[in-house]
Amino acid sequence: MGERALRVAVLGCGTVGTEVVRLLQEQAADLTARTGARLELVGIAVRDTSTPRDPVVDTGLLTTDATGLVRRADLVVELIGGIEPARGLVLEAIDAGASVVTANKALLAAHGPELYEAAESRGVDLYFEAAVAGAVPVVRGVRESFAGDRVTRVLGVVNGTTNFILDEMTARGVGFGEALADAQALGYAEADPSADIDGHDAAAKIAILASLAFHTRVSIDDVPVEGIRYVTADDVAAAGRSRHVIKLLAVAERRVNGEGEGISVRVHPALLPLDHPLAAVHGAFNAVVVDTEAAGRLMFYGQGAGGAPTASAVLGDVVAAGRNRVSGGRGPAESRYAELPVLGSDQVTTQFQLRLEVADEPGVLAAIAGTFGEYDVSIQTVTQEQAADGAAVLIVVTHRASEAALAATADAVARIPSVKRVLAVTRVEDV
């Protein structure tokens, strides 16, 4: 087995790329045995070969000629990130007959169909386990383990930065700004954290999972997104008092409306009851709950980021792709036979919680309930907390309602004279 070699090219040598190079060397014998051929690292494409590197990286393998490198490889590992030049290099590799392993969720969420079609036409593999939830094997689970089942819902905490921030706010009672600063100091958040805290990272990941789970092409442009930037310490504290926790959730689910079956895909902060399995996901960890008709509910949990965990997922894909090259087999191709419509937010109903600061006087609740009724939004529960200066806080949980109906209701409630202000409107996920 050791006499046969597969040429491996790595694009990018940041934290993950360096760990991939390390594992290729440290586990060379095991990887050879698992693959059926020796994995020969033939080059590492970087922007600047003079940048200081970890000693594990052989500087003689560094090159700025990424195009030339992918043209002489059997397996290409893309760890550049972003759209370009990653997209062009992946297509170049596929055109040259190389199988590709990528951790690039942004690229897949925006250009997945183009890449899948290119790989199919050339008869090569495209693997991307590390693109969603790092070391957590949820891509393989959804794409392969549930191939004989019917997925009804995917619900996940798939961004470690936002989960760390919300967890800090919950555990320590600090505000968003302080929790974000802690995340940056510990390396969980970038200097510009907008992709994480505004929900775009999670949106790319759930677009990929929805495509796999429902055999339908879902783009990041199909995913309505709301981040955690405006979640306050008061919101988190109020969630705790009602035995809930706030999480940034990525949701994809089958829905049936008057026009038939479709799928709803979205990212937003939501209240989860404390006994929900995702409520116990702490720190920078990731978890995905998948509901299926036959297998029931399953949960995938683990480290969603970091050099070594992500490199583990990458190397798993390298072995799979390499084994296919040795045997002449193929990995799973894109499955999009279902072609379910992706429902807009106006076609989907959700539960909501509204926290209202109101005058503590007779008739307030009746006025609020009447307004909800005018907009056909049904109230499930109402609780009251005492506030200062003769005010009270009403916590109203609705039955399922559309985004439009809820928004109109909240606007109308805010105009009731006895309502001082609408403190928060938060979705509730209790399934």
N, C-alpha and C positions, 0 to 999 in steps of 0.2 A: 504494500500500500504506500509506503514511504517513497517509492521511486516515482510515482506520479505526482505532479505539482499543479496547483491552481494559482494563477497569478492574481494577487489581491492589491488593489489600489485604494488608498484612503484619501478622500478629499476633505481637507480641514484638519487642523491639529490643535484644537482648543482643548478644553477639559475632557470632553468625551473622546475626541480623536486620540489624545494622548493615552487614555485608558485602554482604548481599543488596541493601539500599538503595543502597550504593555502586555495585555492578555494574549495577543497573538504570539508574543515571545515566551511568556512565562508558561503558557499552557499548550505550547506547540505540539508536544507528543500526544496529548489527549485530543486536541482538535484534529490532528491527523487521523487518529483512530476513529473518531466520530464521523469524520467527513469521508474517509476513504481515499484521501489524497493529502499531500503536504500543502499547507497554505503558505505560499511564498509572498511576502510583502515586497512589491516591486517599486513602490514609490508613495510619497506623501505630498499632495499638492497644498501649497500654502501661498499666501500673498507676499510674504517677505521671508526669505531663507535666512536672513541675519538676525531675526528675532530670537532671543534666548529661549531655549526649550528644556524640558525635563531631560535628564541624562538618558532616559530609556529610549529617547528618539534618536535614531542614527541620522545625523545631519547629512550623510551621504545620500540618503533617500529623499531628501527634500527637493522639491522642484516647483517652479512657478508656472510650468507648462502643463496645466491641468488637462487640456484637450489631448495633448500627446500622450499623457499618462493613461487616460481612460481608453485610448485606442490600442494599448498593449496589455490590457488586463482581461481576465476571465470573470472576476468579481470586483465590482466597484462599490465602495462604501461612501455614501455622500453624507457628510457631517458639516457642511458649510452653513446651512440654514438660509432662510429667506427664499425669494423667488429666483432672482438672477444673481450670479451666473449658474445657480444650482440647476434650474430647469434645463438650460441649454446643455450642461455637462451630462445630466442624466440621460437626455435624449441622445447625445453623442455616444455615450457608453452603450445604450441599447442598440443604436444603429450599428455599432461595431461588434455586436453579438455578445456583450457582457451582461451578466445578471447584475441587478442593482439591489443594494440594501440601503435604506435611507431612514433617518430619524426626523425628517423634515415635515412636520405637520402642516405648516403654512403652504408649502408646495403642493402637498397632496390634496388639501382642502380646496385649493384654488385651481389646480391643473391635474387632478387625479385622472379623469377620463382620458386626457391626452396621453398620459404616461402609461396607463393600463393598455390602451389600444396599441401604442408603440411596442410595448413588451409582448403583447399577444402576436402582433404581426411578425416579430423577429423570433418568436419561440423561446424567449428568455424569461427569467423570474423577476418579479418586483416584490420585495419584502419590506415591511415597515412597522414591525412590532414596537420599536422604540419611539415611534411618532406619537403614541398615546400612552400616557401614564408610566413612562420610563420602564422599570423592570417588571411592572405588573403585566402578566401575559393575557391582557384582555383582547387584543387584536386577534391573536390565534384562537382564543376561546370563542369569540363571537363568529369569526370567519369559518372555523373548522369544527369546533366541538358542537356548535349548535346548527350545523348544516342539515341535520335531520330533524330539527325542531322548528317551532314558530316563535320568534321573539315578539313579545308584546310591548316591552318597555325597557329602556336603558336609562339609568339615573346615576349620575356620577359626581364625585368631587375630584376633578381632574386637573386642578391647578394648585400646586403646593404653596405658592406664594400667598394667594388669597386665603387659603385655608389656615396658614400660619397666622396671618393678620387677624382673621376673625376669631381664631382660637385664643390669641393673645388678648383681644378685646373681651372675650368671654371669661377667661381665667383671671385676668388682672384688672378688669374694669377700666382699661385705658381707652383713649380715643383713637380714631383711625390714624391720625397723623403720627402719634407716638408708636403705634404698632407697626406702621409702615417703616418708620425710621429703624426700629429694632430689626425688621426683616432685612433691610438694606445693610445694616451693620453686620449681620450674620451671614450675608451672602445669599439669602433667599430671594431678594428682590434686586433688580437692576437699578442703576442710577435713574434711568427712565423706566418706571414700572408700568407704564400705561397699557402695554399689551396684556399684562396680567390683571391689573386692578380694574380695567375697563371691560374685561371678559373676552377679549379677542382670541387669546390663547385657548381658552376653554371652548370657544365657538369652533375653532379649527378642529379640535379633537372630537367634539361631538358630531361634527359633519362627517368625519371619517367613520366613526362608530355607527352612525345612522345609516350610512351607505352600506356597510357590511351587514348590519342587523336586518335591514328591511329590503335588501336586494334592489336598491333604488339609488340613482345618483343624487347625492345631496352636496351642494356647494356651501362654502362658508357664507356666501351671499344669501342663502336661504335661512340663515339662523338669526332671529332677532336677539339682540344682546343688550343686557344691562349689567353693569359692573357693580363694585362694592364701594366706589369712591364716596358715596353719600350715606353710607350706613354709619350711624352714630353710636356712641356709647350708651345713650338712652335706649336706642332700638335694641341693642344687645341685652341690656339689663331687663327690659320689658319682656323680651323673648324668654329669658330665664325664669321670670316670675310666672309665666304661663306654661312652664315646663316644656319649652322649646329651645332650639338653638338655631342661629342663622348660619346658613352655608351658601356659598356660591355653587349653584347646581347647574349641571349640563344635563338636559332632558331630551330624550327622543322616544316617542311612543306612537303606537297605532291609535287612530281615532276614527270613529264612524260618525258621519253627519248625514244631512239629508241628501247629499250627493254621492254617498258611498264611503269607502274606506280611504283614508289618507294617513299621512304621518305629520306629527307636530314635533318640531325641533327648536330648542330655545336654550338660552343661558340667562340666568338671573339669580339674585339673592332670594332665598326662600326660608320660611320657617319649617323646621323639621321637629317632630316630637322627640323627646329624649330617648324613647325606646326604639327609634328607627336605627337600623344598623349604620347608616352614614353619620348619625349624630355623634358616634364614638370615634370618628376619624379625626385625629389630632395632629398638630404641628404641620409639617410640610408633606405629610403622607397623602396618597391618593387612594381612592376606592371607587369601584363601579359595581352597582347592583343591576343584574339583568333578570328580568322576569320572562319566563317562557311558558308555553302551554303545557308541555310534557314534563320538563325537568323542574318546573316551579321557579323559585327564586334562588339565585346564586350570587355570591359576592366575591369580587376580586380586590385584593388589598395589598399594598406594599409601597415601597419608595418610588415616587413618581418623577424624581429628578436626581441629578448628581452624576458625576463622571463614571464611577464604578457601576452603579445600578443600570444606567443607560447603556454603558458598554456591554454589560451582560446580555441585555436584550439584543443589541446589535450583533454580538458574536453568535447568539442563538440563530439569528437569521442567516448569518454567513455560513454556518454549518449546514443549515437546511438547503440553502441555495447551492452550496458546494456539493452536497450529497446528490442533489438532482443533476448537477453537471456530470458527476461520476457515473451515475446510473442511467443517464439519458432521460430522466423523468422531468416532470414539471410541477411547480408548486401551484396553489390555487390561483385561478384567474379571476378577473372581475365578474361578479354576479349582479346583474341589473335587470333580470327578467321581469320583476314585479312592476316596475315603473309606476309606483304609487305617487299620487300628487302630494307635494309638500304644502301643507295647509298654512295659510297666513294667520296672523294673530287674531284677525277678526272672525276666523272660523273655529277658534279654539276657546274652550271655557276653562277657568281655573278658579280655585278658591283664593280668597284674599282676606287679609286682616287689616282693618283700619284702626289706628289709634287717634282719638279725637280729644282735644282739650275743650271742655264745655263748661258753661255756667252751672253751678250746682243748685238747680232750681226745678220746680215742677214743670212738666210739659216738654222738657228737652228730649227725652227718649222718644216720646210720641212724634215729635216733629222730625226727628232723624229717621225713625222707622217709616213714617209716611213718605219721606223723600226717597228712601230706598225702594219703596213700593212703586213710586211713580216711574222709576227706571227699570222695573222688573228685575231687581236684584234682591234675592231672598236672603234673609238673615238667619244664620244657624245659631249663633250664641252672642250674648252681650254680657260683658262683665264691667265692673266699675272699680277704679282706684281713686283714692282721695288725693288731691293735689293742693298746692298752697293757694292762699288768697281767695278762698271761696270757690275754687274751681274743682272740677273732677276730670278724670280721664276715663273715657269710655273705650273699651276694646271690643270691636265688632268683627266677628268672623262670618263671612258670607258662605252660602252654598256656591256651587260653580256658576261663574258669570263670565261674559266676554270682556276682553280688555276695554273695548269701547264703552260698554254699559257701565263698567266699574269706574272708568275715568269720568264719564258724565255724572255719575252718582257722587263721586268725591268732590267734583267742582260744585255741584248743587248743594251738598252738605256744607261745604265751606262758606256758603253764602247765608246759611241760617244764622240769624242774629245771636242766638245763644251758643253757637259754636265759635269758640275763640280762635282755634286753628286746627288744621289737620296735621298731626305730628308725623305720621308715617302711613304709607300704604305698602304692604308687603304680601307677596304670594305665600300660600300655604301648600306644602306637599305632605300629605298624610297617608299616602298609599304605600 
